[in-house]
Amino acid sequence: MKIKDLLNDERPREKMLAKGAGSLSNTELIALLLRSGTHGKNVLEVAMSLLHDVGGSLTSLSSMSVEKLCSYEGIGMGKALTLLAAVELGRRSCSEGSAFDKVSLNTPGLIYEMMLPRLKGLDHEECWVIYLNRANYLIASEKISSGGHDSTVIDIRYILRKALERQASAVILVHNHPSGSPRPGTADMRETAALKKALDTIGIALLDHVIVADDCFYSFSDERVMSKGKPG
C-alpha cells in the first residue's frame, strides 16, 4: 500500500499536525525522518523493517553505523545521516546540564543520571570530565577523548590545565563501557590512580570515577577504590 492511500489520520505528517509529535509511534517518527520509501515498500514499511531488526530498541538503532543503515533497501546516505543527526540531537537535548546546574553532584547516582543520555547506546568508549566548585556544583563538563570499542585514553596534563583554568575544586571522571559490564579493567584502575595522584599535587580532589553501562554503573568512590590511592 502506498502512503498516499492511507487515511489522513493514519499518515504520520497529518497525524502529527493534528495530534502532535507525542501521538506518533516510533515507526511513524522514523518514517517522518526517512520521508519516502522504495518502489516495493512505503516509508512506514521501511521504518518498520528497520525497527524490527533492532528488536524495537531505539538504543540499538542509535548505535548503528552509517554503513549499516545504508545496507537497508530504501535508506541511502542522506537518510542515514538524517536518522543519526536526530539521534544526536536527542542525546544533546537530554544531556543539557540545566537540571544539574544548582544540584550538589555528590553521589554516583546523580552522575549516572546526568551522563546516561550522553553515553547510552554508544558503540565506542568516550571519556568525560566533570568540573565542580567547592559546593560540588557543576562548573562544566567536557568530552576529553573518544576511543574504540573497549578502550580510551585520558590526557592527565590536559585535565589538570583545564581544572586550574576553571578554578575547579574537584573533578569527576566518567566513561562508558559499550560491552554492558561496568566493572573496571586494569587500565581503568591504573589511569584513575595516576589522575588522582596528579590532581592531589595541585590541591584538586578526584571525587569519583564512574563507569557507565546502559542500565548500571560502577563507582570507584562507592567501592572505596579512591581511598586506596593505587590500583587494586
N, C-alpha and C positions, 0 to 999 in steps of 0.2 A: 504494500500500500504506500502511495506517495504521501508526503507530509501535507500537501495541499488538499488531500482527500479526507483528512481528519476534520472533525468538527472544530469550530473556533475555540471552544473551551478545552480541547484536547491538544491544541498546538502550543508548544512551550512559550512562544513570544506573546501570543494573545492571552494565554493563561497568566503570564507574569504581569502583563499590563493590567489585567482585570483584578488579580488577586494578590499580586506582589511576589517577590522572589521566594519568600518563605513557603509559598504554596507548591513550589516545584520540587519534584523528586530529584535525586542525584543524577539519574539518567537524563532528565529533562534539562537540568542545568548544564551538563556536559554537552548535550545536543545544541544548546544555545551557543556554546563556545565553538563547536565544530561547524555550525551554520548550515552545512549541506552534507548529503550522503553520497552514495555512488549510484550507478545505473541499476544495481541489483538490490540495494538496501537504502531505505530512507535514513535520515540522520539519527532518528531515535533508535533504529535498529543497530546502527554503527555504535552509538553510545552504549546501548545495552550489551552488545557483544564485548566491548572493552571492559565494562564493569564486571561482567560475568567472569572474565578471565582472571580478574584480580580478587575474586571472591566477594565482590561488593565493597571492598575496602578502599576508601579514599587514601588512606595512608600508603597502601601498596601502590596505588595509582601514582601518588606524588613522587615515589622513588623510581619510577620508570624513566629510562633514558630517552632522548630524542630518537635515537636509532630504533629502540624497541617500539615506541609509539608509531613510528613511520612504517613498521612492518605490518600494521593493520590496514586492511583494504579500506580506502576512504579517508585515511589520515596521512597527509603529506607533511612536509617540513613546517609550513606555515601553521597548520592546525596543531601540530605537536608543540610548537613554541608557544602558541596561544594558551594551550592547556597548562603548560609548565609555568608560564607567566602568571596565570590565575592562581596556581598553587602557591607561588612565591609571594604574591600579594596577600593571600590569606595568612601565610606564615608571618609576614611583616606586621599585618594588622593585629594578629593575636599577640605578638611579642612586643608591641609598643609598651614602653615602661611606665606609662602614666599611672596605671593602677598600683605600681610599686614605688612611686616617687617618694611618698611620705609613709612608707612602711619600713620598720626595722627588719632588715633581712637577716634574722638571727637564727633561723632554723633551716636545715637542708630541705625540708618540705616546701618552704616558700621559694627556695632557689629552683627546685624541680618544677614547681608550678610556673615560675617565671620563664624558664628556659625550654620547657617541653614543646611549646608551639614552634619554636625556632628549630629544634633538633629532631623532632619526631618524624620518622619515615625517611630520614636521610640514608643513602647507601654508602656514605663515606663518613669518616670522622671529622668533626670540627672542634676546635678548642677555643673557648671564650674566657675572657677575664671580666669580672665584675669588680668595680672600684667603689669603695664605701667610705663615708666620713666617720667621725667619732661615734655618731649615734647609729651606725650601721645603715644609714640611709643611702640610697643609690646615687652615686655621682655620675657614673657612666658604665656601659658595658660594650665590649667590642670583640669581634672575632679576630683572633691573632694567627690562626693557621687552619688550613684545611688539608686533610691527608687522604690516604687510601681507605680501603675497606676496614683495615684493622690497625691503623697507626696514624699518628700525627705528631708533629714536633713543636715544642714551645721554645720561644726565644726569651731566655731569662733576662738578659740585659734590656730588651725592649720593654718587658713588663715593668722592670724597676724604673726605667726612664719615664714611662707613662704614668706610673703610680706617683712619682715625685711631681711631675708636671700638673697632675690633677689634685695634688695635695691630699691624696688618699691616706686614711689611717689604717685601712685594711683592704685585703684583696681576697676574692674567692675565685678559684679556678673551676671551670666547668667544661667537660667534654662528653661526647656521646659514644656509645658502643653499638654500631649497627647490628652486631650479632644477636642482640637481645639480652645478653648477660651483662650486668653492670659490674661484675667483680673486676678489680684492678689486676693488671698484669705486672710483670717485673718492671717494665719500662715506666708504667704509671707510678709505681712506688718510688722508683729512683728519681724521676723528674720532680715529683712532689716534694721529696726530701731536699733536693737541690734548690728548688724555688723557695721553700721555707727558710733554708739557711741563708740564702741571698737576701731575702726580704728582712730577716732579723737584723742584718748588719746595718740597715738604714732605718730601723725602728718602725717598720710597717708589718702588720700581722697578716699571715696567711690563715684566714679563719677556717677555710674548708676547701676541699676538692671534691666536687660532686660529679659522679659519673652517671649519665642519663641513659637509660634504655626506654623503649616506648611505654612500658607500663610499670616501671620500677626504677629505683636509683640506688647508688652506693654513696655513702658519705664517709670520707676519711675522718671527719670530726666525730661522727656518731660511733665509729668503730675504734676511736681513740688512737688512730694511726698518727694524727698530727702531733700528739704529745710525745711520741717516741723519738721524733727528730731524725729518724733514719728508716730506710725501707725495711720491712719485715718485722 
